[in-house]
Amino acid sequence: NNNKIYIIQNVDKKIPLETIARNKDLKLDALLEEMETIVASGTKLNLNYAIDDMLDDDEQDEIIDYFRTCDTSSLQVAQEELANGDYNWEQLKIMRIKFLSEYGN
């Protein structure tokens, strides 16, 4: 679909996610859902530029380590398991997308 190509091209250009979402009349969570669908279908997205604005390296490592070892991909469970990290839904969602993109399904 059009959104998929648009999202991939804009991520390649390192456009801020809020801008991509606004340009397509999407809320950020809807954009992240589309991105997750894109990487689940095998297309890689390099979201590091956006992730680096949201989380520092230690936080990123903690979340990736969690996704490597967790039994479920549920973000609700992740939020509970990583409660001391106090991560929000968007942070966990974008890291799950990075995880899927880098480590496959």
Secondary structure, DSSP 8 states (H G I E B T S, - for coil): -HHHHHHHHHHHTT--HHHHHHHTT--HHHHHHHHHHHHHTT-----HHHHHHH--HHHHHHHHHHHHH-S---HHHHHHHTGGGT--HHHHHHHHHHHHHHH--
